[in-house]
Amino acid sequence: MRLEMGTFPVTDIAFGPRTRYDAGRLTVDRAAVLAAVRQDPRIATAELEIARPGESARIWPVRDVIEPRLKVEGPGVCYPGISGRDIATVGEGRTHRLAGMGVVEVSSVNWHDAGGDYVETYLDMSGHYGEMYPYCKLVNLCLVVEPDATLGEEIKNYAAHKAALTVADQLGEAVRSLTPPEREVFELTPVDPALPRVVYIWCVHSPQAMSGSPSAFCTATYGLTQLTPPWYLHPNEILDGALTGPYRTAFAMSWTVANNPLLLDLYRRHGRDWNFLGVISLRTEWTTQTEKQLMANQTAKLARQLGAQGAVVTWDAGGNEFIEVVRSIQACERLGIKTVFLTSEDDATDGAPTMLEPLPEADAIVSTSFFKNVTLGVPEAPAVARVIGLPTKKILRGSTIGLHAGSDGTLPTAGPLPVPWRYDDHYGFGSLSCIE
């Protein structure tokens, strides 16, 4: 597969009479974009607002951040399979992207109605909490959208996410016929056979066991969120959005998946430091130990069949999902495949290990910090001058992670707020390079 990525840097966004891109400035025809969103009869309300870096602004509730990407040549569409989009295999031809910006999906729609998962993320465009994430450096076009409240949760999810992707598509069309100021070719070309062969094992959460649904909204592979055996993905497929967010944390959005620095560094060093074989995508949150071990064994087998000598492993969740992840590391090591594991750590409460199941084979671990903001001592987010989205936020207290107790009240979103309980830098956004 050969993919040419054309990049159009966005330095500012403004509303105007038509949607167009000119030398870094993106002008958006607000009425036309909203008309495209409102063509879906399931959408009850929709508005667009702009949030700029450094602004005293808070966006709540945030379900996803999407980088506009558009297929210009080659089969399929970017972010395939989601919300009824074309399912054709992507990763070839030419794709244009609007870099330096995000389409923020702002909606109260929950992931599913079975409990356990919830929308808790808000984003600040300034301040200590906001600067912990890459989004405060983006110019963000926020779609504040609510579907018909009488619909079921899965239909509301489908409609809300389709609306955000519609906005991204509308913006992408502005650069379809333009010559990109930056170009980069991505291709797994033949390399020196003496270079070490490396695979990326990318573990992603599935909500199926918790929700009981094979189509609940979450991190998707060609639109599928159900529990499936490990997939092999060419990295170009991921660059075209075949693996995409979001999950319930700020680092598991579509934007961070598409701009994963670990993936890009592995790819760009192909042929120089190693032979990059591609990506194995492993679904997590299987329900029995037998299932978890089976997935681990199959992941290691696939890595060996690809000829891997080494593997880099990441994951995006917490709790029991750790088992199939660390068992996959163990299975790879037992087959002679050396592994490096990027993970956040839990706090060692009452002498508990920072890893749920520490195994001796997992002996090369890169910590991306603690996953609880309370452990990191992140201060309360200060009041802001402007709120995009809902004016109030329910605050859950009673435990160190804020999950298991009832609400102690509803606070104004514009005022000081406790930070969300999870941090989880899954992919090393705070790291200089994967070779380190």
C-alpha positions as CSV (number, residue, x, y, z in Angstrom):
1,M,0.0,0.0,0.0
2,R,1.2,3.5,-0.9
3,L,-0.4,6.5,0.7
4,E,0.4,10.1,0.0
5,M,-0.7,12.4,2.8
6,G,-1.2,16.1,1.9
7,T,-1.2,18.4,4.9
8,F,-2.9,21.8,5.0
9,P,-1.9,23.6,8.3
10,V,-4.7,25.5,9.9
11,T,-3.7,28.5,11.9
12,D,-7.1,30.2,12.3
13,I,-10.8,29.5,11.7
14,A,-13.5,32.1,11.1
15,F,-17.1,32.0,9.9
16,G,-17.9,33.4,6.5
17,P,-20.0,33.2,3.4
18,R,-18.4,30.0,2.1
19,T,-16.2,27.2,3.3
20,R,-12.7,27.7,1.9
21,Y,-9.0,27.3,2.8
22,D,-6.4,30.0,2.1
23,A,-2.9,30.1,3.4
24,G,-3.7,28.6,6.8
25,R,-7.0,30.3,7.3
26,L,-10.1,28.2,7.2
27,T,-13.3,30.0,6.6
28,V,-16.5,28.1,7.4
29,D,-19.9,28.6,6.0
30,R,-21.7,28.0,9.3
31,A,-25.2,27.9,7.8
32,A,-24.2,25.4,5.0
33,V,-22.4,23.1,7.4
34,L,-25.2,23.0,9.9
35,A,-27.7,22.4,7.0
36,A,-25.8,19.3,6.1
37,V,-25.9,18.1,9.7
38,R,-29.6,18.8,10.0
39,Q,-30.4,16.7,7.0
40,D,-30.5,13.8,9.4
41,P,-34.0,13.9,10.9
42,R,-32.7,12.4,14.1
43,I,-30.8,15.6,15.0
44,A,-32.8,17.9,17.3
45,T,-30.3,20.7,17.8
46,A,-26.9,21.7,16.3
47,E,-24.7,24.7,16.7
48,L,-21.1,25.5,15.8
49,E,-18.6,27.5,17.9
50,I,-14.9,28.2,17.6
51,A,-12.4,27.7,20.5
52,R,-8.9,29.0,20.1
53,P,-5.6,28.1,21.9
54,G,-5.1,30.2,25.0
55,E,-8.7,31.3,25.3
56,S,-10.4,31.1,28.7
57,A,-12.9,28.6,27.4
58,R,-14.2,25.2,28.5
59,I,-15.8,22.6,26.2
60,W,-18.2,20.2,27.9
61,P,-19.2,17.3,27.4
62,V,-16.6,16.2,24.9
63,R,-17.3,12.8,23.2
64,D,-14.6,13.0,20.4
65,V,-12.1,15.2,18.7
66,I,-11.7,14.5,14.9
67,E,-9.1,15.7,12.5
68,P,-10.7,16.4,9.1
69,R,-9.2,13.9,6.6
70,L,-10.5,13.4,3.0
71,K,-9.8,10.7,0.4
72,V,-8.8,12.5,-2.8
73,E,-7.5,9.4,-4.6
74,G,-7.9,5.7,-3.9
75,P,-10.8,3.6,-2.6
76,G,-13.0,4.3,0.4
77,V,-13.6,7.2,2.7
78,C,-11.6,8.4,5.8
79,Y,-13.1,7.0,9.0
80,P,-14.7,4.1,7.2
81,G,-17.6,2.0,8.5
82,I,-18.6,4.4,11.3
83,S,-22.2,5.6,11.3
84,G,-23.0,3.9,8.0
85,R,-20.0,5.1,6.1
86,D,-18.4,3.2,3.2
87,I,-16.7,0.0,4.4
88,A,-14.1,-0.2,1.6
89,T,-10.5,-1.0,2.6
90,V,-8.5,2.3,2.9
91,G,-4.8,3.1,3.0
92,E,-4.0,3.7,-0.7
93,G,-3.9,6.8,-3.0
94,R,-3.9,10.3,-1.6
95,T,-5.5,11.8,1.5
96,H,-5.7,15.5,2.5
97,R,-5.8,16.5,6.1
98,L,-6.5,19.8,7.9
99,A,-3.7,19.8,10.6
100,G,-3.7,22.0,13.7
101,M,-7.4,21.8,14.2
102,G,-10.1,19.5,15.5
103,V,-13.8,19.0,15.1
104,V,-15.0,18.6,18.7
105,E,-18.1,16.5,19.2
106,V,-20.0,18.1,22.1
107,S,-23.1,16.2,23.3
108,S,-24.7,14.7,26.4
109,V,-25.3,11.4,24.7
110,N,-23.8,8.6,26.7
111,W,-21.8,5.7,25.2
112,H,-24.5,3.2,26.0
113,D,-27.4,2.6,28.4
114,A,-26.0,-0.4,30.3
115,G,-24.0,1.6,32.8
116,G,-20.3,1.6,33.6
117,D,-19.2,3.8,30.8
118,Y,-20.0,7.5,30.9
119,V,-19.1,10.9,29.3
120,E,-16.9,12.7,31.8
121,T,-14.3,14.5,29.7
122,Y,-14.2,18.3,29.3
123,L,-11.4,20.3,27.6
124,D,-10.0,23.6,28.6
125,M,-8.2,25.8,26.1
126,S,-5.8,27.3,28.7
127,G,-4.6,26.6,32.2
128,H,-2.7,23.7,33.7
129,Y,-5.3,21.1,33.1
130,G,-5.9,22.2,29.5
131,E,-2.1,22.2,28.7
132,M,-1.8,18.5,29.8
133,Y,-3.5,17.6,26.5
134,P,-2.7,18.3,22.8
135,Y,-6.1,19.8,22.1
136,C,-5.5,23.2,23.7
137,K,-2.9,23.8,21.0
138,L,-5.5,23.2,18.2
139,V,-8.0,25.6,16.7
140,N,-11.2,23.7,17.5
141,L,-14.5,23.9,15.7
142,C,-17.0,22.6,18.2
143,L,-20.3,21.0,17.1
144,V,-22.8,21.2,19.9
145,V,-25.3,18.6,18.9
146,E,-28.2,16.7,20.5
147,P,-30.3,14.0,18.8
148,D,-34.0,13.4,19.4
149,A,-34.2,12.5,23.2
150,T,-36.8,9.9,22.5
151,L,-34.4,7.7,20.6
152,G,-32.4,4.8,22.1
153,E,-28.8,5.3,23.1
154,E,-27.3,3.4,20.2
155,I,-29.3,5.4,17.7
156,K,-28.4,8.7,19.4
157,N,-24.7,7.7,19.4
158,Y,-25.0,6.9,15.7
159,A,-26.6,10.2,14.9
160,A,-24.3,12.4,17.1
161,H,-21.1,10.9,15.7
162,K,-22.4,11.0,12.1
163,A,-23.1,14.7,12.6
164,A,-19.5,15.3,13.7
165,L,-18.1,13.3,10.8
166,T,-20.4,15.3,8.5
167,V,-18.8,18.5,9.7
168,A,-15.3,17.0,9.2
169,D,-16.2,16.0,5.7
170,Q,-17.6,19.4,4.8
171,L,-14.3,21.0,5.9
172,G,-12.3,18.5,4.0
173,E,-14.0,19.3,0.8
174,A,-12.5,22.8,1.0
175,V,-9.1,21.3,0.2
176,R,-10.0,18.5,-2.1
177,S,-8.8,20.2,-5.3
178,L,-6.0,22.3,-3.7
179,T,-2.3,21.6,-3.9
180,P,-1.1,20.7,-0.4
181,P,1.8,22.8,1.0
182,E,3.2,19.7,2.7
183,R,3.3,16.1,1.4
184,E,4.6,12.9,2.9
185,V,4.5,9.4,1.4
186,F,3.8,6.4,3.6
187,E,4.8,3.0,2.3
188,L,6.2,-0.2,3.8
189,T,9.0,-0.5,1.2
190,P,11.5,-3.4,1.1
191,V,14.4,-2.8,3.5
192,D,17.8,-4.3,4.4
193,P,17.0,-7.8,5.7
194,A,19.5,-7.3,8.5
195,L,17.3,-4.7,10.2
196,P,15.2,-5.9,13.2
197,R,11.6,-6.7,12.4
198,V,9.2,-4.8,14.6
199,V,5.4,-5.0,15.0
200,Y,3.1,-2.6,16.9
201,I,0.5,-4.4,19.1
202,W,-2.2,-1.8,19.7
203,C,-4.7,-2.9,22.3
204,V,-8.1,-1.2,22.2
205,H,-11.1,-1.5,24.5
206,S,-14.4,-3.0,23.4
207,P,-17.6,-2.1,25.3
208,Q,-19.5,-5.2,24.1
209,A,-19.1,-7.2,27.3
210,M,-20.3,-4.3,29.4
211,S,-23.1,-3.0,27.2
212,G,-24.3,-6.4,25.8
213,S,-24.3,-4.9,22.4
214,P,-22.0,-5.7,19.4
215,S,-22.5,-2.2,18.1
216,A,-22.2,0.1,21.1
217,F,-20.2,3.3,20.5
218,C,-16.5,3.2,21.3
219,T,-13.1,2.8,19.6
220,A,-13.9,1.2,16.3
221,T,-12.2,-0.9,13.7
222,Y,-13.9,-0.1,10.3
223,G,-16.9,0.9,12.4
224,L,-16.9,-2.3,14.5
225,T,-16.7,-2.1,18.3
226,Q,-17.5,-5.7,19.1
227,L,-15.1,-8.3,20.6
228,T,-13.2,-9.9,17.7
229,P,-9.9,-11.9,17.4
230,P,-6.8,-9.9,16.6
231,W,-6.7,-7.9,13.4
232,Y,-3.7,-7.2,11.2
233,L,-3.8,-3.6,9.9
234,H,-1.5,-1.9,7.5
235,P,-0.4,1.4,9.2
236,N,-1.8,3.3,6.2
237,E,-5.3,2.1,7.1
238,I,-4.9,3.7,10.5
239,L,-3.8,7.0,8.9
240,D,-7.0,6.9,6.9
241,G,-9.1,6.4,10.1
242,A,-9.8,2.6,10.0
243,L,-8.9,2.5,13.7
244,T,-10.5,5.4,15.4
245,G,-11.6,6.7,18.8
246,P,-13.2,7.6,21.0
247,Y,-13.0,5.9,24.3
248,R,-14.0,7.6,27.5
249,T,-10.7,9.4,28.2
250,A,-9.2,12.5,26.6
251,F,-6.2,10.6,25.1
252,A,-8.4,8.1,23.3
253,M,-10.0,10.4,20.8
254,S,-10.0,10.0,17.0
255,W,-7.5,12.9,16.8
256,T,-5.0,11.2,19.0
257,V,-5.4,7.8,17.3
258,A,-4.8,9.4,13.8
259,N,-1.8,11.4,15.2
260,N,-0.4,8.7,17.5
261,P,3.3,9.8,17.8
262,L,4.4,6.2,18.5
263,L,2.9,4.9,15.3
264,L,4.3,7.7,13.2
265,D,7.7,7.4,14.7
266,L,7.8,3.6,14.1
267,Y,6.7,4.3,10.5
268,R,9.1,7.1,9.7
269,R,12.1,5.1,11.0
270,H,11.1,2.1,8.7
271,G,14.1,1.2,6.6
272,R,16.5,3.2,8.8
273,D,16.3,1.7,12.3
274,W,14.1,-1.3,11.8
275,N,11.7,-3.1,9.4
276,F,8.2,-2.0,10.6
277,L,5.8,-4.9,9.9
278,G,2.6,-3.1,10.7
279,V,-0.1,-3.2,13.4
280,I,-1.8,-6.0,15.3
281,S,-5.0,-4.6,16.8
282,L,-6.1,-6.6,19.9
283,R,-9.6,-6.1,21.4
284,T,-9.7,-6.1,25.2
285,E,-12.3,-6.7,27.9
286,W,-13.0,-10.3,27.2
287,T,-15.0,-11.9,30.0
288,T,-13.2,-15.1,31.0
289,Q,-9.6,-16.0,31.7
290,T,-9.8,-18.6,28.9
291,E,-10.8,-16.0,26.4
292,K,-8.1,-13.6,27.5
293,Q,-5.4,-16.2,27.3
294,L,-6.7,-17.3,23.8
295,M,-6.5,-13.7,22.5
296,A,-3.0,-13.4,24.0
297,N,-1.9,-16.6,22.3
298,Q,-3.4,-15.7,18.9
299,T,-1.8,-12.2,19.1
300,A,1.6,-13.7,19.7
301,K,1.1,-16.3,16.9
302,L,0.1,-13.6,14.4
303,A,3.2,-11.6,15.4
304,R,5.4,-14.6,14.8
305,Q,3.8,-15.3,11.5
306,L,4.6,-11.8,10.4
307,G,8.2,-12.5,11.3
308,A,8.4,-10.1,14.2
309,Q,11.5,-10.1,16.4
310,G,10.3,-7.3,18.5
311,A,7.0,-5.7,19.5
312,V,5.9,-2.4,20.9
313,V,2.7,-2.7,23.0
314,T,0.2,0.0,24.0
315,W,-3.4,-0.1,25.5
316,D,-6.1,2.4,26.2
317,A,-8.1,1.1,29.1
318,G,-7.9,0.0,32.7
319,G,-8.9,-2.8,35.0
320,N,-9.5,-6.3,33.7
321,E,-8.4,-5.3,30.1
322,F,-4.8,-5.4,31.4
323,I,-4.9,-9.2,31.6
324,E,-5.1,-9.9,27.9
325,V,-2.5,-7.1,27.3
326,V,0.1,-8.4,29.7
327,R,-0.6,-12.0,28.8
328,S,0.0,-11.1,25.1
329,I,3.4,-9.7,26.2
330,Q,4.1,-12.9,28.0
331,A,3.1,-15.0,25.0
332,C,5.3,-13.0,22.7
333,E,8.3,-13.2,24.9
334,R,7.9,-17.0,25.2
335,L,8.0,-17.1,21.4
336,G,11.2,-15.2,21.4
337,I,9.7,-11.8,20.4
338,K,11.1,-9.1,22.6
339,T,8.5,-6.6,23.8
340,V,8.5,-3.0,25.1
341,F,5.3,-1.9,26.9
342,L,4.1,1.7,27.1
343,T,1.6,2.1,29.9
344,S,0.4,4.5,32.6
345,E,0.7,3.3,36.2
346,D,-1.8,2.9,39.0
347,D,-0.9,4.2,42.4
348,A,0.4,1.5,44.7
349,T,-2.4,1.8,47.3
350,D,-1.8,-0.3,50.4
351,G,1.2,-2.0,48.8
352,A,-0.7,-3.1,45.7
353,P,1.4,-3.4,42.5
354,T,1.2,-0.5,40.0
355,M,0.4,-3.2,37.4
356,L,-2.7,-5.4,37.9
357,E,-0.7,-8.6,37.0
358,P,3.0,-8.1,37.1
359,L,4.6,-10.9,35.0
360,P,8.4,-11.5,34.8
361,E,8.3,-11.5,31.0
362,A,7.1,-7.9,31.0
363,D,10.6,-6.6,31.8
364,A,10.8,-3.6,29.4
365,I,8.2,-1.0,30.5
366,V,8.0,2.7,29.6
367,S,5.8,4.6,32.1
368,T,3.7,7.4,30.6
369,S,2.8,8.6,34.1
370,F,0.1,7.7,36.6
371,F,-3.4,7.3,35.2
372,K,-5.2,9.1,38.1
373,N,-5.2,12.8,38.2
374,V,-5.6,12.6,42.0
375,T,-2.3,10.7,42.1
376,L,-0.6,13.3,39.9
377,G,-1.9,16.0,42.2
378,V,-3.5,18.0,39.3
379,P,-5.1,21.1,40.7
380,E,-8.7,22.0,40.3
381,A,-9.4,23.6,36.9
382,P,-10.1,27.4,37.4
383,A,-13.2,29.3,36.3
384,V,-13.4,30.3,32.7
385,A,-14.9,33.2,30.8
386,R,-16.8,31.1,28.2
387,V,-18.4,27.7,28.1
388,I,-19.1,25.8,24.9
389,G,-21.8,23.2,25.5
390,L,-23.8,22.5,28.7
391,P,-23.9,25.2,31.5
392,T,-23.8,22.6,34.3
393,K,-21.8,19.5,35.2
394,K,-22.7,16.7,37.6
395,I,-19.8,15.9,39.9
396,L,-19.4,12.4,41.4
397,R,-17.4,12.0,44.6
398,G,-16.8,9.4,47.3
399,S,-13.8,7.5,46.0
400,T,-10.4,8.3,44.7
401,I,-11.6,7.9,41.1
402,G,-15.0,9.5,41.5
403,L,-16.9,6.6,40.0
404,H,-18.7,4.6,42.7
405,A,-20.6,7.1,44.8
406,G,-23.6,9.3,44.2
407,S,-23.5,12.9,43.0
408,D,-22.8,15.5,45.6
409,G,-24.2,18.2,43.4
410,T,-24.3,19.9,40.0
411,L,-21.8,22.7,39.5
412,P,-21.8,25.5,36.9
413,T,-19.5,24.5,34.1
414,A,-18.0,28.0,34.0
415,G,-16.8,27.8,37.6
416,P,-13.9,25.9,39.2
417,L,-14.2,22.2,38.5
418,P,-12.5,19.0,39.7
419,V,-10.4,17.5,36.9
420,P,-11.6,14.2,35.3
421,W,-10.3,11.3,37.2
422,R,-8.3,9.7,34.4
423,Y,-5.2,11.1,32.6
424,D,-3.9,8.1,30.6
425,D,-1.3,9.3,28.0
426,H,-1.7,6.1,26.0
427,Y,0.7,6.8,23.2
428,G,3.5,8.8,24.6
429,F,2.4,12.3,23.6
430,G,4.7,13.5,26.4
431,S,7.7,11.5,25.0
432,L,10.2,12.7,22.5
433,S,10.7,9.5,20.5
434,C,9.8,5.9,20.5
435,I,13.4,4.9,20.1
436,E,14.0,6.2,23.6
